[in-house]
Amino acid sequence: MTDFEKLFNPRGIGIIGVNEKRAGRYWLSVYKYTGFDKPLYIFNPRLKGQVIDEIPVHGSVLEIPDDEPIDYVIIAVPARIVPTVLEECGKKGVSFATIFSSGFSEVGNHHLEVAVLEVVKKYNIRVIGPNCMGIFVPKNKISFSRGLLSNESGNFGGIFQSGGLAIYIAAKGQSIYGTNPSKILSIGNQIDLNFVDFLEYFLEDDETSIIALYVENIKSQEIGRKFIKVVNELTLKGKPVILWKVGSGEATRETIMSHTGGLAGSVKIWEAVAKQTGALMVNDSNELINLAMTFQHISSMPMNRNMGITTGGGGASIETADTFERNNLKVPKLTPETVAKFKEFVPDVNTIFRNPLDLGGSMGHPETFFKSLVTLDSDPNISAVIFIKTYDFNHIFLETIKRAYKEMKKPLICIAYKIVDDTSDYANKVHFKRELFKMRIPVFESVELAAKALDKICTFREFQNKHNL
């Protein structure tokens, strides 16, 4: 397995291709923003001797003294000169390079990739890309976007063939879902380092326990076989692998060829791979980050698919039950003992004592809400409790939920979809959601997203149970 210490925790970083134009200073601006606190070098032979953003410009990495190591470089130069730049990096002793540059096999320039591989094999440099953003390691202030927080590190790892999606999902995880990354990678064309290399690393990485993949293509059958093996090992180790495989339509397949220069492969084959390995397939970025959020925040896996639901309306009850059952979840009847408990404290006017539990107007009474959650939790037919909240995102209900959760033994899940387009309501909801995340309570913005995520959570548990884990 590749030793990635010098990639994820480099002693020095070089940016090759910085120039005086705004676009040419992108990478420098990213690292100035993160506050990267180790040596940072910038290179451009045309601007040698100048100073950009208080950092001197060098002409080549070979100008840097031997006692100043550069472990990782970002290459942002025209594709035709990338092999020459890598030759210099090899002589300097650089261990890892991200090739940000495009213009390789995705546009038919396969010979350039061949030339790159000849150089990296000669000097034992490991390459990410080309045509990618590289790495985001918030713990070490390494990033690929100013829109990401460098001080918010967590246990969410991701490997994406799209740089834009890597940024988008990492940002949503940080700002919306309380799902902070450990390491996010944008790997582009994968001419050297590929999915398997980083999955094998995540297998042993104690900082990463949830892994998301955005896959356009796998480069060879050999890599495919290794991919299946390591994904299975991750699942059996208790690290869920969330797989977003694109390429089901003709237009998508053509776009993939022009994006990363590879063939998409059959979706049916990938579904079989997921079933064999325990990987959890999703259809889009929203499903991906919501499932990662669920694994991040849920206190424990549901023992089975039996969900107990409480809402404040009959229509919402029907919609939720219908959506859950459509996604392979069950909404079982409450035991007579549970119904009897509810009748002790819930008025029988505007209330229906079944699952889903329609509390009607009583949903707005904190004490009734508290007792309802605890009572659902006590029902032996229920393995997880879901409540729908569309208003009263306030301190009183936060404390009510905290008090109930301390008494509960089963997972508690919130669905808080938007019904009011009001900034003050949104501010309260954001605070409410973040406080629930601190308690390890997942919060979904739609019934559909909740149902799909809970289905996948149950599938993951069933796969582990099948293997006696």
C-alpha positions in Angstrom: 0.0 0.0 0.0 1.2 3.5 -0.8 2.5 5.6 2.1 0.5 8.8 1.9 2.0 10.6 4.8 3.9 13.1 2.6 0.7 13.8 0.6 -1.7 14.4 3.5 0.9 16.0 5.8 3.6 17.5 3.5 6.6 19.3 4.9 6.3 21.8 2.1 4.0 22.5 -0.9 4.8 23.9 -4.3 2.4 25.6 -6.8 3.7 25.5 -10.3 2.1 27.9 -12.8 1.2 30.8 -10.6 1.0 34.1 -12.5 0.0 37.7 -12.1 -3.5 37.2 -13.4 -6.4 36.6 -11.1 -7.2 33.1 -12.5 -3.5 32.2 -12.3 -3.4 33.0 -8.6 -6.3 30.7 -7.7 -4.2 28.1 -5.9 -2.2 30.7 -4.1 -5.3 32.4 -2.9 -6.7 29.1 -1.6 -3.6 28.5 0.5 -3.4 32.0 1.8 -7.1 31.6 2.8 -6.5 28.3 4.7 -3.6 29.7 6.6 -1.3 26.9 5.5 1.5 27.1 8.1 4.3 25.2 6.5 6.6 26.4 3.6 4.7 27.4 0.5 6.6 27.9 -2.8 5.3 29.3 -6.1 6.9 28.9 -9.5 6.8 30.5 -12.9 10.0 31.0 -14.9 8.6 34.1 -16.7 8.0 35.8 -13.4 11.1 34.7 -11.6 12.3 37.2 -9.0 8.9 38.9 -8.6 6.7 38.8 -5.5 3.0 37.8 -5.6 1.0 38.2 -2.4 4.2 38.5 -0.4 5.7 35.2 -1.7 8.7 35.3 -4.0 8.3 33.6 -7.4 11.0 31.0 -8.4 11.6 29.7 -11.8 11.9 26.0 -11.0 11.7 23.6 -8.1 15.4 22.9 -8.7 16.2 26.4 -7.3 14.9 25.4 -3.9 17.8 24.1 -1.6 18.0 20.4 -0.8 17.4 21.2 2.9 14.0 22.7 2.1 11.8 19.7 1.1 8.8 19.9 -1.1 6.7 16.8 -0.7 3.6 17.8 -2.7 3.1 20.0 -5.8 0.1 21.3 -7.6 0.8 21.6 -11.4 -1.3 24.3 -13.2 0.6 24.7 -16.5 -0.4 23.9 -20.1 -0.7 20.1 -20.6 2.1 20.0 -23.2 4.8 21.1 -20.6 3.6 18.9 -17.7 6.1 16.1 -18.4 9.0 18.6 -18.3 7.7 20.1 -15.0 7.4 16.6 -13.6 11.0 15.8 -14.7 12.2 18.8 -12.6 10.0 17.6 -9.6 11.6 14.2 -9.8 15.1 15.6 -9.7 14.0 17.7 -6.6 12.6 14.6 -4.8 9.0 15.6 -4.8 6.8 12.6 -3.7 3.3 13.6 -4.9 1.8 15.8 -7.5 -1.7 16.9 -8.4 -2.0 17.7 -12.1 -4.7 20.4 -12.2 -4.1 20.9 -15.9 -6.6 19.5 -18.4 -6.0 18.6 -22.1 -5.0 14.9 -21.8 -6.9 11.8 -22.8 -10.3 13.5 -22.3 -9.5 15.5 -25.5 -7.6 12.7 -27.2 -4.1 13.6 -26.1 -3.2 10.1 -24.8 0.5 10.6 -25.7 0.8 13.2 -23.0 -0.4 10.8 -20.4 2.1 8.2 -21.7 4.9 10.9 -21.3 3.8 11.7 -17.8 3.8 8.1 -16.7 7.3 7.6 -18.1 8.6 10.4 -15.9 6.7 9.5 -12.7 7.9 5.9 -13.0 11.5 7.1 -13.5 11.4 9.2 -10.3 8.8 7.3 -8.3 6.5 10.3 -8.1 2.8 9.5 -7.4 0.3 11.6 -9.4 -3.3 12.5 -8.8 -5.2 13.4 -12.0 -4.7 15.0 -14.5 -7.7 17.3 -14.8 -8.6 17.4 -11.1 -8.5 19.4 -7.9 -6.4 17.1 -5.7 -6.8 17.0 -2.0 -8.7 18.6 0.9 -7.3 17.9 4.4 -8.8 20.4 6.8 -6.8 19.1 9.7 -3.6 20.2 7.9 -5.0 23.3 6.2 -4.7 21.8 2.8 -7.5 22.7 0.4 -8.8 23.1 -3.1 -11.3 25.9 -2.6 -11.8 29.1 -0.6 -15.4 28.0 0.1 -14.3 25.2 2.4 -13.5 25.5 6.1 -10.0 24.5 7.1 -10.7 24.2 10.8 -13.6 21.8 10.6 -12.3 18.3 10.5 -14.4 15.1 10.9 -14.6 11.5 9.8 -16.1 11.8 6.3 -13.9 10.7 3.5 -14.6 11.1 -0.2 -13.1 10.2 -3.6 -14.6 12.0 -6.6 -13.7 12.1 -10.3 -15.3 15.5 -10.4 -13.5 18.5 -8.8 -16.6 20.6 -8.8 -18.6 17.9 -7.0 -15.9 17.3 -4.5 -16.0 21.0 -3.5 -19.8 21.0 -3.6 -20.3 18.0 -1.4 -17.6 18.8 1.0 -19.1 22.4 1.4 -22.6 21.1 1.9 -21.4 18.6 4.4 -19.6 21.3 6.4 -22.2 24.1 6.3 -25.5 22.3 6.1 -25.3 18.8 7.5 -22.6 18.9 10.2 -20.7 16.2 8.3 -17.1 17.4 8.4 -14.5 15.8 6.1 -11.3 14.0 7.1 -9.9 13.9 3.6 -11.6 14.6 0.3 -10.0 13.7 -3.0 -10.7 14.8 -6.6 -8.8 12.3 -8.8 -9.8 13.1 -12.4 -8.4 10.8 -15.1 -6.6 8.4 -12.7 -3.6 7.8 -14.9 -1.6 6.8 -11.8 -3.3 6.9 -8.4 -6.8 5.6 -8.6 -9.8 4.7 -6.4 -8.2 1.5 -5.1 -5.1 3.3 -3.8 -7.1 5.7 -1.7 -9.7 3.1 -0.6 -6.9 0.9 0.7 -5.6 3.9 2.6 -9.1 4.6 4.1 -9.3 1.0 5.2 -6.5 1.7 7.7 -7.1 5.4 8.4 -8.5 5.9 11.9 -9.7 9.4 11.0 -12.1 8.2 8.3 -15.1 6.0 9.0 -17.6 7.0 6.3 -16.5 6.9 2.6 -18.3 8.5 -0.4 -17.4 7.8 -4.0 -18.4 9.6 -7.2 -17.5 7.1 -10.0 -17.5 7.8 -13.7 -15.3 4.9 -14.7 -12.8 2.3 -13.5 -9.7 2.1 -15.7 -9.2 -1.6 -16.0 -10.5 -5.1 -15.0 -7.6 -5.5 -12.7 -8.4 -2.3 -10.9 -12.1 -3.3 -10.9 -11.3 -6.6 -9.1 -9.2 -4.8 -6.5 -12.0 -2.2 -6.1 -14.5 -4.9 -5.3 -12.2 -6.5 -2.8 -11.3 -3.4 -0.8 -14.9 -2.0 -0.8 -16.0 -5.4 0.7 -13.2 -5.1 3.3 -14.3 -1.6 4.2 -17.9 -2.6 4.7 -17.0 -5.7 6.8 -14.8 -3.4 8.9 -17.8 -1.2 9.7 -16.9 1.6 7.3 -19.9 2.3 5.0 -19.1 3.0 1.4 -21.6 5.3 -0.4 -21.4 4.8 -4.1 -22.7 7.3 -6.6 -22.1 5.6 -10.0 -23.1 7.8 -13.0 -23.4 6.8 -16.6 -26.8 5.2 -17.2 -27.8 7.4 -20.2 -26.2 7.8 -23.6 -25.6 11.6 -23.1 -24.0 10.8 -19.7 -21.7 8.2 -21.2 -20.5 10.7 -23.9 -20.0 13.4 -21.2 -17.9 11.0 -19.1 -15.7 10.2 -22.1 -15.0 13.9 -22.6 -14.6 14.6 -18.9 -12.2 11.9 -17.7 -11.5 10.0 -20.9 -13.0 6.6 -19.8 -15.9 4.3 -20.4 -18.8 4.4 -18.0 -19.7 0.7 -17.7 -23.1 -0.9 -17.1 -25.2 0.3 -14.2 -26.5 -3.3 -13.7 -23.0 -4.5 -13.2 -22.5 -1.8 -10.6 -25.7 -2.8 -8.8 -24.4 -6.3 -8.6 -21.1 -5.0 -7.3 -22.9 -3.1 -4.6 -24.9 -6.2 -3.6 -21.7 -8.3 -3.4 -19.6 -5.8 -1.5 -22.2 -4.1 0.8 -21.7 -0.7 -0.9 -24.7 1.6 -0.7 -25.7 3.0 -4.1 -27.3 6.5 -4.4 -28.6 8.4 -7.4 -27.5 12.0 -6.8 -25.5 14.4 -4.6 -28.4 15.0 -2.2 -28.9 11.3 -1.5 -25.1 11.0 -1.0 -24.6 13.7 1.5 -27.8 12.9 3.4 -26.8 9.3 3.8 -23.3 10.4 5.0 -25.1 12.7 7.5 -27.2 9.8 8.7 -24.2 7.7 9.4 -22.4 10.7 11.0 -25.2 11.5 13.4 -27.4 8.5 14.1 -26.7 7.2 17.6 -27.1 3.6 16.7 -28.3 1.5 13.8 -32.0 0.5 13.8 -32.3 -3.2 14.7 -34.7 -3.7 11.9 -36.9 -1.7 9.4 -39.8 -1.0 11.8 -40.3 2.7 12.0 -42.4 4.6 14.5 -43.6 8.0 13.2 -45.3 10.9 14.8 -46.7 13.9 12.9 -49.1 16.8 13.3 -51.5 16.0 10.5 -53.3 13.1 8.8 -52.0 14.0 5.3 -48.4 14.1 6.5 -49.0 10.7 8.2 -50.2 9.2 4.9 -47.4 10.7 2.9 -44.7 9.6 5.3 -46.1 6.0 5.6 -46.5 5.7 1.9 -43.0 7.0 1.2 -41.4 4.8 3.8 -43.1 1.7 2.6 -42.1 2.5 -1.0 -38.5 2.5 0.2 -38.6 -0.9 1.8 -39.3 0.3 5.4 -42.1 -0.9 7.6 -44.6 1.1 9.6 -46.0 -1.6 12.0 -49.0 -1.3 14.3 -48.5 -0.1 17.8 -49.1 -2.6 20.6 -52.4 -2.3 22.6 -50.2 -1.4 25.6 -48.7 1.6 23.7 -52.1 2.7 22.5 -53.3 2.6 26.1 -50.4 4.7 27.2 -51.2 7.4 24.6 -54.8 7.5 25.7 -53.6 8.5 29.2 -52.1 11.8 28.1 -53.3 12.6 24.5 -56.9 14.0 24.0 -58.9 11.7 21.8 -60.1 14.7 19.8 -58.2 15.4 16.6 -55.9 12.4 17.4 -55.5 9.0 15.8 -53.8 6.4 17.9 -51.9 4.4 15.4 -48.6 4.4 13.5 -48.0 6.9 12.1 -49.3 8.8 15.2 -51.2 11.9 14.1 -51.1 14.2 17.2 -53.0 17.0 15.4 -52.9 20.2 17.5 -51.3 18.3 20.4 -48.0 18.2 18.4 -47.5 21.9 19.5 -47.7 21.1 23.3 -44.1 20.4 24.5 -45.1 18.0 27.3 -47.4 15.9 25.0 -44.6 15.9 22.4 -42.1 14.7 25.0 -44.3 11.8 26.2 -45.1 10.8 22.6 -41.5 10.3 21.7 -40.8 8.4 24.9 -43.9 6.2 24.4 -43.1 5.4 20.8 -39.6 4.4 21.9 -41.0 2.0 24.5 -43.1 0.0 21.9 -41.4 -3.4 21.2 -42.6 -3.2 17.5 -40.5 -0.1 16.9 -36.8 0.1 16.1 -36.5 3.8 15.4 -38.6 6.9 16.1 -39.2 9.6 13.5 -40.8 12.9 14.2 -41.8 15.6 11.6 -41.4 19.2 12.7 -42.4 22.1 10.5 -42.6 24.9 13.1 -41.7 25.9 16.7 -38.0 25.6 16.1 -37.4 27.2 19.4 -35.6 26.7 22.7 -38.6 25.1 24.4 -38.8 22.3 21.9 -35.1 21.9 21.8 -35.0 21.2 25.5 -38.1 19.0 25.2 -36.3 16.8 22.6 -33.1 16.7 24.7 -35.1 15.6 27.7 -36.9 12.9 25.7 -33.7 11.7 24.1 -32.0 11.1 27.4 -34.8 8.6 28.2 -34.9 6.9 24.9 -33.0 3.8 23.9 -33.7 3.8 20.1 -32.5 6.1 17.3 -34.4 9.4 17.0 -34.7 11.0 13.5 -36.1 14.4 12.6 -37.7 15.5 9.4 -37.9 19.3 9.2 -39.0 20.2 5.8 -39.6 23.8 4.8 -43.1 25.2 4.6 -42.4 28.9 5.4 -40.2 31.2 3.2 -39.1 33.5 5.9 -35.6 34.5 7.0 -36.3 34.6 10.7 -37.9 31.1 10.5 -34.8 29.9 8.7 -32.4 31.3 11.3 -34.3 29.5 14.1 -34.3 26.3 12.0 -30.6 26.4 11.4 -29.9 26.7 15.1 -32.4 24.0 15.9 -30.8 21.6 13.3 -27.3 22.2 14.6 -28.3 21.6 18.1 -29.9 18.3 17.1 -26.7 17.3 15.2 -24.8 17.8 18.5 -27.1 15.2 20.1 -26.4 12.9 17.1 -29.9 13.2 15.8 -30.1 13.2 11.9 -32.2 16.0 10.4 -33.7 15.6 6.9 -35.3 18.3 4.7 -37.8 15.9 3.1 -39.6 12.6 3.8 -38.1 11.1 0.6 -34.5 11.8 1.6 -35.2 10.4 5.1 -36.8 7.2 3.7 -33.9 6.5 1.2 -31.2 7.1 3.9 -32.9 4.9 6.5 -33.4 2.1 3.9 -29.7 2.2 3.1 -28.8 2.3 6.9 -30.9 -0.9 7.3 -29.3 -2.5 4.3 -25.8 -1.8 5.8 -26.8 -3.4 9.1 -28.4 -6.4 7.3 -25.2 -6.9 5.3 -23.1 -6.9 8.5 -25.6 -9.2 10.3 -25.3 -11.6 7.4 -21.6 -11.8 8.0 -22.1 -12.1 11.8 -20.6 -8.7 12.5 
